[in-house]
Amino acid sequence: MKYDLAREMAKHYQKLYIIENYIREEKQKNLYFHEYISLLNEIEFSKDFKQKLYKLVKVRNKICHMEILDIEEKKLLDLCYKEITKKEQKSNKTYTI
């Protein structure tokens, strides 16, 4: 059971890593995650999606502190991950661990 939880947390971290690296691309370095969100282009990212990314800040902190995510937080992470990976595929950029 402990190993299942570890695998799940690793998957969450991997998704977060891909999201963060995509939005940090070609942006000013050494900013906090929420500061990058405000720099995102409104043409590429809708206001609705940017709001989801702001909500992801809390989830990000839980992942970084190895806290278990609830169902809604997992859904939000998955939704943001899917949106970013769609954009990633269109731009031919890949972020892997």
Backbone hydrogen bonds in HBPLUS format (Angstrom, degrees):
<---DONOR---> <-ACCEPTOR-->    atom                        ^
c    i                          cat <-CA-CA->   ^        H-A-AA   ^      H-
h    n   atom  resd res      DA  || num        DHA   H-A  angle D-A-AA Bond
n    s   type  num  typ     dist DA aas  dist angle  dist       angle   num
A0005-LEU N   A0001-MET O   3.09 MM   4  6.41 159.3  2.14 152.7 157.3     1
A0006-ALA N   A0002-LYS O   2.99 MM   4  6.26 152.5  2.06 142.1 150.3     2
A0007-ARG N   A0003-TYR O   2.90 MM   4  6.12 155.2  1.97 145.9 152.0     3
A0008-GLU N   A0004-ASP O   2.95 MM   4  6.19 158.4  1.99 147.4 153.5     4
A0009-MET N   A0005-LEU O   2.91 MM   4  6.13 163.2  1.94 151.9 156.2     5
A0010-ALA N   A0006-ALA O   2.94 MM   4  6.12 151.9  2.02 143.4 151.5     6
A0011-LYS N   A0007-ARG O   2.97 MM   4  6.27 149.6  2.06 146.2 154.0     7
A0012-HIS N   A0008-GLU O   3.03 MM   4  6.38 155.3  2.10 149.0 155.7     8
A0013-TYR N   A0009-MET O   2.93 MM   4  6.21 159.9  1.97 149.4 154.8     9
A0014-GLN N   A0010-ALA O   2.90 MM   4  6.11 153.9  1.97 144.9 152.3    10
A0015-LYS N   A0011-LYS O   3.02 MM   4  6.28 161.9  2.05 151.0 154.7    11
A0016-LEU N   A0012-HIS O   2.99 MM   4  6.23 163.2  2.02 151.3 156.2    12
A0017-TYR N   A0013-TYR O   2.83 MM   4  6.01 157.1  1.88 150.7 157.0    13
A0018-ILE N   A0014-GLN O   3.07 MM   4  6.35 158.8  2.12 150.3 154.6    14
A0019-ILE N   A0015-LYS O   3.01 MM   4  6.27 162.7  2.04 152.6 157.4    15
A0020-GLU N   A0016-LEU O   2.86 MM   4  6.05 175.2  1.86 159.8 161.0    16
A0021-ASN N   A0017-TYR O   2.97 MM   4  6.08 165.0  1.99 149.3 153.8    17
A0022-TYR N   A0018-ILE O   3.05 MM   4  6.14 152.2  2.13 143.6 150.9    18
A0023-ILE N   A0019-ILE O   3.11 MM   4  6.42 166.6  2.12 156.9 159.7    19
A0024-ARG N   A0020-GLU O   2.95 MM   4  6.02 136.0  2.15 144.7 157.0    20
A0025-GLU N   A0022-TYR O   3.33 MM   3  5.38 145.9  2.46  98.0 107.3    21
A0027-LYS N   A0024-ARG O   2.96 MM   3  5.32 151.9  2.04 142.9 136.1    22
A0035-GLU N   A0032-TYR O   2.89 MM   3  5.27 131.7  2.13 109.4 123.3    23
A0036-TYR N   A0032-TYR O   3.25 MM   4  6.70 143.8  2.39 152.0 162.4    24
A0036-TYR N   A0033-PHE O   3.14 MM   3  5.39 129.1  2.41 102.9 115.4    25
A0039-LEU N   A0036-TYR O   2.95 MM   3  5.21 140.0  2.12 104.6 116.6    26
A0040-LEU N   A0037-ILE O   3.12 MM   3  5.41 162.0  2.15 110.6 116.3    27
A0045-PHE N   A0041-ASN O   2.92 MM   4  6.05 156.3  1.98 151.6 159.3    28
A0050-LYS N   A0046-SER O   2.96 MM   4  6.26 159.1  2.00 150.3 156.6    29
A0051-GLN N   A0047-LYS O   2.91 MM   4  6.17 149.0  2.01 146.7 154.8    30
A0052-LYS N   A0048-ASP O   3.10 MM   4  6.47 146.6  2.22 141.0 150.0    31
A0052-LYS N   A0049-PHE O   3.06 MM   3  4.97 116.8  2.47  92.1 107.8    32
A0053-LEU N   A0049-PHE O   2.93 MM   4  6.33 150.6  2.01 148.2 156.7    33
A0054-TYR N   A0050-LYS O   2.94 MM   4  6.31 149.4  2.03 145.5 153.8    34
A0055-LYS N   A0051-GLN O   3.02 MM   4  6.35 150.6  2.11 143.4 151.1    35
A0056-LEU N   A0052-LYS O   2.94 MM   4  6.20 132.6  2.17 137.5 151.2    36
A0057-VAL N   A0054-TYR O   3.20 MM   3  5.47 154.9  2.26 103.8 111.0    37
A0060-ARG N   A0056-LEU O   2.70 MM   4  5.94 158.4  1.75 158.0 164.5    38
A0061-ASN N   A0057-VAL O   3.01 MM   4  6.32 155.9  2.07 148.1 153.5    39
A0062-LYS N   A0058-LYS O   3.08 MM   4  6.41 151.9  2.16 144.4 152.0    40
A0063-ILE N   A0059-VAL O   2.91 MM   4  6.23 158.2  1.95 154.0 160.0    41
A0064-CYS N   A0060-ARG O   2.89 MM   4  6.15 164.0  1.92 154.1 158.4    42
A0065-HIS N   A0061-ASN O   3.02 MM   4  6.17 136.6  2.21 138.9 149.8    43
A0067-GLU N   A0062-LYS O   2.78 MM   5  4.96 177.1  1.78 151.7 150.8    44
A0066-MET N   A0063-ILE O   2.99 MM   3  4.92 160.1  2.03 108.4 111.1    45
A0074-LYS N   A0070-ASP O   2.99 MM   4  6.28 155.9  2.05 154.8 162.1    46
A0075-LYS N   A0071-ILE O   2.94 MM   4  6.22 155.7  2.00 148.9 155.7    47
A0076-LEU N   A0072-GLU O   2.95 MM   4  6.19 158.5  2.00 147.5 153.0    48
A0077-LEU N   A0073-GLU O   2.95 MM   4  6.15 163.4  1.98 148.6 153.0    49
A0078-ASP N   A0074-LYS O   2.88 MM   4  6.09 164.4  1.91 151.3 155.7    50
A0079-LEU N   A0075-LYS O   2.85 MM   4  6.02 160.0  1.89 150.3 156.0    51
A0080-CYS N   A0076-LEU O   2.97 MM   4  6.18 169.6  1.98 155.2 157.4    52
A0081-TYR N   A0077-LEU O   2.86 MM   4  5.97 159.2  1.91 149.5 156.3    53
A0082-LYS N   A0078-ASP O   2.87 MM   4  6.04 162.5  1.90 151.6 155.7    54
A0083-GLU N   A0079-LEU O   3.08 MM   4  6.31 160.4  2.12 149.1 154.2    55
A0084-ILE N   A0080-CYS O   2.95 MM   4  6.14 162.8  1.98 152.0 156.7    56
A0085-THR N   A0081-TYR O   2.87 MM   4  6.05 163.5  1.90 154.2 159.1    57
A0086-LYS N   A0082-LYS O   3.04 MM   4  6.19 145.2  2.17 141.2 149.9    58
A0087-LYS N   A0083-GLU O   3.19 MM   4  6.49 160.2  2.23 145.0 149.6    59
A0088-GLU N   A0084-ILE O   2.77 MM   4  5.97 152.5  1.84 150.1 159.4    60
A0089-GLN N   A0085-THR O   2.97 MM   4  6.08 154.6  2.04 141.0 146.0    61
A0090-LYS N   A0086-LYS O   3.15 MM   4  6.44 155.4  2.22 145.2 151.6    62
A0091-SER N   A0087-LYS O   3.03 MM   4  6.25 144.7  2.16 144.5 153.8    63
A0093-LYS N   A0088-GLU O   3.17 MM   5  5.33 149.2  2.27 151.5 152.9    64
A0092-ASN N   A0089-GLN O   3.28 MM   3  5.03 154.1  2.35  95.7 103.4    65
